[in-house]
Amino acid sequence: MKLVRLDFTRDPSRFAAVYIKKNKLHPQRTLVITPTERFKAYMARALLDTYGTEDAISPAMMKIGDLSQVLAGYEGRELANEMQKLNLLYNACGRTGGFEELFGKDVFSGFSSFQRLARGLLGAFEEINRMEADLGGGVSAEYYEGFVRHFEIFRRIYESYRTVQQERGLFDTGFLLEKVKERNIRDFFSVYDDVVFISPLLLTAFERRVFRLVEDKLHVIYQDTDEYDFSDLLTYRGPDTDEYDFSDLLTYRGQDTEHDPYKSRPANGSETPGRLVLHETSTRIETVMLVLSLIEKERDRGVEPHEIAVLNIDPEVCEMVLRSCGKLGIPANYTRGVAVRKAPVFVFLRLVGDFFDSGMDSAVLTQLVRSEFFCELSGLRDWKKLHERIIKGRVFSTRPLADGLLDEKSSEVLARLRDLYTAKGFDTLYKRLLSLFETLGGKRPFEFYTVRDMLLECVLQLDELAVALPESCFDIFLQYAASRRYTLKGAVGEGVQIVGLLETRGVSFRTVIVPTFNEGYFPTAPDFDMVFSSDLKKALGLLTRSDREKLEFYYLKRLLDASERAHLIPIRDSVGEFEIPSRYCHILSTEKGGGVPHTLPVPKRAFSAGPASDGPPRLTTRPGSYSRLDIHRLKRCETQYYIAKTLKIEGEKVLSKKIEMDFVGLLVHKFLRDLYGGLDFENLPEREEFERSIVQRFNAEFTDGLFGTREEVFARRILLENLKDSLMKDYERFREGTAVCGDLLERDFTATVGGFNLTGRIDRIDRSIDGGYTILDYKTGRVPDKKDHMPEKDYMEAQLGFYGLLFLKTFPDRRMGGLGYYDLSKNKDVVILVKGEEAKAYVDGFETHLVGFLERFEKKEGLSLAADMACCTYCPYYTICRVYDA
């Protein structure tokens, strides 16, 4: 065996290529064991550059992870795919006594929960097999009471899984490793005279057993540094290390012999080798803009895009970087890929599931029919008319195929989607989904076809699933597809490389950018370990979290040292999601970066035939009237008002299988309007009868299946108890003489104030026994802070003042009794903001403020962005406004 040590500044692929030529290793009789698939591409390029036209034959190359796969299948056993492994494991769990004691019954309640369990168990089995750990030797009871029993149950699941494989003649690769004999290994390597093994780190017990048998033909190229002790990571290292002189190789990549042929950085480079620059940002958006700025700066100094690596530890940041690179014309390759659940066609299919899961709820129907895919299938051009019919008719649950809400063509499309949703088998689902995609064919973005093919592939894979789960085929398909990722156009070695840390093993880049360099990202947050503690892992010879962190630091340190310049970007935000920079900041030698712009010039983009404008939007005409929602928007962000009101762009809502608070609020409003609209306050029913009527009306309005979620039993119970508690307090007020003004329930009000037309709908107005009128607004969510309503906070919460002003302008002879909220969630009671004479004075002060506020607004030449970035957190328009360009 020959050992060759490289320091971290050396490029292993270039070195290995020159090493093979220098030592005259015959290409056809040499096997190169590489750390990653990516490394193979870099190695192939290095071989081509080294040999040129002298020899077009490349040595065989194999990734270290593929070696066990090849040897495991040496005797011709059939290997199980992903779905077949799930089937085998499901069968094994079902026949293992005590399984539910360890993992509970709920893991079989849905595909996602079972898949998570399977991923954890199969990962544990794989590690046990590769490390050749002995589960039969017994364990200590020192961890916690009952640990020995729990470990025994786990061991029985492991053995049951092995037995099921033998019965079915279908095998998980890891369980075949023990069957790999010495003769199999020698047979496999017999065709090679030399084996070049690159970057062997933390080899498994199986891998060590394999390489011990071929040490006579083994050449090990490993990397180490004297700065840190990585001895426990390096299986092969030691004094048997030679220094290699390659000065007799005349050229390398067309350069003369003064250039070290396996050095990552130019020997005479003007930049300080290995310089680390530490930046700090406050948000992910700022991080993205900084990353783009750094990429541009590196390109300006001559670094090619493919020589720049952006580490992908935070997918949110990296996906934004990828999209932004595309818009700026910067080539980029994102190897991890984008989540399928974010693709428009998957969102459309999820809406189909949400619609039928919710009992064909009209709110979801509106979202479904406005989708570009539904419009294309049906030819529907004006979904707003349908929306208006639903709102005016107060249609909350519908049967659109029978209620006449849709035209004939749209009804046919909906029936077709229902057939997709109700498919009884994956074979049927595949045919119907394929038919749907064929209808949606034509000229579409590359992304659509990539996702389409992946979705069809998911259904084909699921066709092999034989697990008894209570969910429909369509629901299982959505869950499985949501966990997949797809790659956009790009290739290894082309464009900025957005890569995971493990993909960089043995690969060097001139520039490295590390966004979100925070704790929880570096080191990587550990996966949940269902069984093994660190002590037990040590006893069994398995990798501990400490081992993995040290390995991660090794990869990071090697990558940074091999670069000309590396940028580390921790986030320190104001809300505490990111607070602590990575502990590696304290280990690595860094210097504070300076002079790097945090934003790139934003390119002009024309949205119309006219010239593009970089300035703020302007109001070309006087708005004329303002609603309460308009004031709410203007108080927070004038640009949001402009987008929603002037451009008439409605914000998208994210729909998922959960209880939507907006939806609950609408139902509660309807419930209270119907209850109090017909109540005789002069002749109140008895207390028990009133409470009974609440329950009866609630059961009629809030029917089973309304929420479309498994938690609805608890949700309905909680909501009913909240309403009963609140309304029984109402009952006591009614007994004391307070009455709800039935003719004013949810009534629309209009008024002219200071030359401005104001409009709004007040939820409820109560008349007390002393003749005062109290304005109330129902709240099923959080009640705004009292201080936000006050002049000191510039009336930031304008709702109650606005409603009070509308009431007094409409009924100037009526006495204001108070302004408040009806908190139906937390307090379950009326929460008064101001009352009596204070209420009238409050409204007068608010009127003066509002008139001045609107006068100043209409005189402005341009509309401003939000002053407080917190207002942007949940804004529906953040992707189309200018706030992140500013």
Disulfide bonds with the S-S distance in Angstrom:
none
